[in-house]
Amino acid sequence: MNNFDQQLSRKNTGSIKWDFMEKIYNIPNAENIIPMWIADMDFAAPQIITEAISKRLEKPIFGYSYEVDPCADSIVNWLERRHNWTITSDQIIYHQGVVPAIATAVEALTAPSDSILVNSPVYPPFFMIPAKLGREVVYSPLLEDRGRYSFDFNNFEEQVKKPEVTMFILCHPHNPAGVAWDEDTLRKIDELCFANNVIVVSDEIHSDLMLNGSKHIPLAKVSAHPENIVTCFAPTKTFNIAGIQAAMVISCDSHKRLEMQNAIASHGQMGLNVFAIAAVEAAFSEEAEKWLHDLIQYLNKNIDYTIDTISKAVPSVKINRPDATYLLWVDIRETGFSEKEIMQKLLDAGVALDPGTKYGQAFEGFLRMNIACTSDTLKEAVSRFIKAFA
Ligand SMILES: Cc1ncc(COP(=O)(O)O)c(C=O)c1O
């Protein structure tokens, strides 16, 4: 079993989470601050991945490479085994990341005069990337009921019917709300988007981080119109290898694939680098799956601890248990603190979280907390969090 309790220092490794806080939070010294913000974990990747990279290093020529069959097969088998979703390897396009893949989909499959629909709150690149590509962004706010988020289909329908809306970017499971969308919701999204000529880009990067027995349902699997869906997927969140940079875009529509491949080629981009190819194949193996099983147990415990401890100490802070991800969406509206005040108090207490407004202007009163660290670090971070609210 992997030792998730092992404390590994990430300082001075060029880690954005640990080494970049001074810039992000505009503070002179972040030496003693515990980062609970950007979405990566403080755990070593599964040994099978590090071994695969070491093995590749033994052949010290790193020329141009392509994604060999065992890499593609590992993805096809993983999706079949874990999500009961059948794809073929020719439906996969490789990319450096899910965010660049979303950018490619927007660039290749929409026109500059089109509008892109996203929910709010949502992972910031969903609205920043289309805006940077000159597209108008249209929002359909999610409904919230005691911390549980759902689609507001009246509003969603109104937005997808706008003739200028040609693409919807779905976050499934949802970051930051932690929702794994159920089959009814997915079918409604599918129908409404198809009926209104709106392509769905489904970002399923968190789909292997399902907690407490929740199940992930790939949108394209239950879609009545799978040719209308572009799925973005990656092993990087699951196995903590985001710095290796690897992602897949899956589409059963050869026309969409061609358009996206042309957009990728127009930027002179290639697929995965040699180390990513080795890492992907190792990540989607049965051995790494055992590591993932243990990781999920550890994350479940961390989440229970955080929610129990905070809700006892500061009952006005509300945290809903997520279905997926290691990210908690923390509702501080009842505490009376402004975002500016509490962000400062948290930094003063020695812990760095994401402010809610990063996920949409309306989300002052929320914080996003990353609990993917050792239980020792978590205990200290939670006690600092509580101190900030005292
Ligand atoms: C929903 C979602 N999509 C994409 C990413 C980043 O993907 P990548 O590093 O492959 O660009 C993240 C990272 O937090 C995320 O939460």
PDBQT file of the ligand as one rigid body, heavy atoms in Angstrom, charges set to zero:
ROOT
HETATM    1  C1  LIG A 401     -12.126  20.947 -14.433  1.00  0.00    +0.000 C 
HETATM    2  C2  LIG A 401     -10.676  21.039 -14.763  1.00  0.00    +0.000 A 
HETATM    3  N1  LIG A 401     -10.269  20.941 -16.034  1.00  0.00    +0.000 NA
HETATM    4  C3  LIG A 401      -8.963  21.017 -16.376  1.00  0.00    +0.000 A 
HETATM    5  C4  LIG A 401      -7.994  21.214 -15.412  1.00  0.00    +0.000 A 
HETATM    6  C5  LIG A 401      -6.553  21.324 -15.796  1.00  0.00    +0.000 C 
HETATM    7  O1  LIG A 401      -6.254  20.431 -16.795  1.00  0.00    +0.000 OA
HETATM    8  P1  LIG A 401      -4.811  20.397 -17.475  1.00  0.00    +0.000 P 
HETATM    9  O2  LIG A 401      -3.787  20.548 -16.403  1.00  0.00    +0.000 OA
HETATM   10  O3  LIG A 401      -4.783  19.078 -18.158  1.00  0.00    +0.000 OA
HETATM   11  O4  LIG A 401      -4.786  21.535 -18.468  1.00  0.00    +0.000 OA
HETATM   12  C6  LIG A 401      -8.382  21.328 -14.069  1.00  0.00    +0.000 A 
HETATM   13  C7  LIG A 401      -7.375  21.578 -13.032  1.00  0.00    +0.000 C 
HETATM   14  O5  LIG A 401      -7.673  21.880 -11.915  1.00  0.00    +0.000 OA
HETATM   15  C8  LIG A 401      -9.745  21.231 -13.734  1.00  0.00    +0.000 A 
HETATM   16  O6  LIG A 401     -10.172  21.319 -12.470  1.00  0.00    +0.000 OA
ENDROOT
TORSDOF 0
